[in-house]
Every structure is written in C-alpha cells, then in structure tokens.
Amino acid sequence: MKKVILASVVALGASTALMAGVNAAACKACHGQNWEKHALGKSVIVKDLTHAQIAEGLKGYKAGTFGGAMKGIMKGQVAKYTDAELEAFSKTIGK
C-alpha cells in the first residue's frame, strides 16, 4: 500500500512540475477563468474539448500545423513550452 501511495505522490509531483511551466493566467485572459469563452470571439470553447484534442491543438500551434484565425497568436503563446509541458497542461483542462 505504501508503494502505491508513494508512486502516486511521485507521479503527481512530476505532473505538477511539468504543468508549472505553463502560464495558465495568460491562457485564461482570453479563454476565461473556466475555459468557457470563445477567445477574441473566434476560438472554440476549450472546456468542451477532450484532453487529447487540447494537447493536439497546443502542440500543433507550436509546430505551425494547426489553427485558423488564431494560429499566429497561439504559436507565440506556446512556442516557449516543451511538448511534455503542453501535454501535462492539457490534462488539467477539458474533459
């Protein structure tokens, strides 16, 4: 039992450390505190996306292979993060 708890704590700590690098406040400025807004009236509502869709979108923005009207803005927002940070962050929002 102690090993299971320890493994869970270590995994949570690793995930939190990766997520800590992403500035959620910058995201929430456009997407809303609960991810409920169409950013600048153009984006999809993030809270309605799955974790996988969010991760795919964030990594796609970074690579320049994803996005419509917000592609340029979002590329600048996510370019500084690693794919692992974006993946971990995506698991904290959506469904």
C-alpha positions in Angstrom: 0.0 0.0 0.0 2.8 2.4 0.9 4.4 1.8 -2.6 1.2 2.7 -4.3 0.8 5.9 -2.4 4.4 6.8 -2.9 4.2 6.1 -6.7 1.0 8.3 -6.8 2.7 11.2 -5.0 5.8 11.0 -7.2 3.6 10.9 -10.4 1.6 13.9 -9.2 4.7 15.8 -8.3 6.2 15.1 -11.8 3.0 16.2 -13.5 2.6 19.3 -11.4 6.3 20.2 -12.1 5.7 20.0 -15.8 2.4 21.9 -15.6 4.0 24.6 -13.5 5.9 25.9 -16.6 2.7 26.8 -18.4 1.3 30.2 -17.6 -2.4 29.4 -17.3 -3.2 33.0 -16.3 -2.2 34.1 -19.8 -4.5 31.5 -21.3 -7.4 32.4 -19.1 -7.1 36.1 -20.1 -8.6 35.2 -23.4 -10.3 31.8 -22.8 -12.0 32.6 -19.5 -11.3 31.5 -15.9 -13.2 28.3 -16.5 -12.2 28.0 -20.2 -15.8 29.0 -21.2 -15.1 31.8 -23.6 -14.6 32.0 -27.4 -11.1 33.7 -27.3 -11.3 37.0 -29.0 -14.7 35.8 -30.3 -13.0 33.3 -32.7 -11.9 30.1 -30.9 -13.8 27.1 -29.9 -14.7 26.8 -26.2 -11.8 24.9 -24.6 -13.7 23.3 -21.8 -15.8 21.4 -24.3 -12.7 19.7 -25.8 -11.1 16.5 -24.7 -7.6 16.4 -23.1 -6.3 14.8 -26.3 -7.8 17.5 -28.5 -6.3 20.2 -26.4 -2.9 18.6 -26.4 -3.0 18.1 -30.2 -4.1 21.7 -30.7 -1.4 23.2 -28.5 1.4 21.1 -30.0 0.0 21.9 -33.5 0.0 25.6 -32.8 3.7 25.2 -31.6 4.6 23.4 -34.8 2.6 25.8 -37.0 0.5 22.9 -38.3 -2.8 23.7 -36.5 -5.2 26.6 -36.3 -7.2 29.1 -38.2 -7.6 32.8 -37.4 -5.7 32.5 -34.1 -2.8 30.5 -35.5 -0.2 33.3 -35.3 -1.2 34.5 -31.8 -1.3 31.0 -30.4 2.0 30.0 -31.9 3.6 32.8 -30.0 1.9 31.8 -26.8 3.0 28.1 -26.8 6.4 28.2 -28.6 8.3 28.5 -25.4 6.9 25.3 -23.9 8.0 21.7 -24.4 5.6 19.2 -25.8 5.7 17.4 -22.4 4.7 20.7 -20.7 1.8 21.2 -23.1 0.7 17.6 -22.8 0.7 17.8 -19.0 -1.1 21.2 -19.1 -3.8 19.8 -21.4 -4.7 17.2 -18.8 -5.7 19.9 -16.4 -8.5 21.3 -18.6 -11.2 19.9 -20.8 -12.8 16.5 -20.5 
